Amino acid sequence: MNRKTIYAALFACAGAAFFSHAALAADQTVKQDAKDAGHAIGNGARDVGHATAHVAKTIGHGAKEAGQGIGHGAKEVGHGVAHGTREGWDATKHAVKRTFGKDN
């Protein structure tokens, strides 16, 4: 083998090594980019999930408070009706006693 052939083979081997290393580096870059994109999508989905949970809790607490307000209002109305009924009964009973002369 002469010098030209040896140099050509040496350059060919060096070029093959360089391109195979470049291909591996490009493959690693693609893998890293895909991994980074996957993490970004996961983080975005997690943020959406947390926001959805926050909104659902807020709606749930609002519904709970509204229900309690309605319940307390109904309770107060019930007490008012009961007291009114009792006062009406007492007034009727008193009027009957006065009518029949049994008032003390």
Secondary structure, 3 states (H helix, E strand, C coil): CCHHHHHHHHHHHHHHHHHHHHHHHHHHHHHHHHHHHHHHHHHHHHHHHHHHHHHHHHHHHHHHHHHHHHHHHHHHHHHHHHHHHHHHHHHHHHHHHHHCCCCC
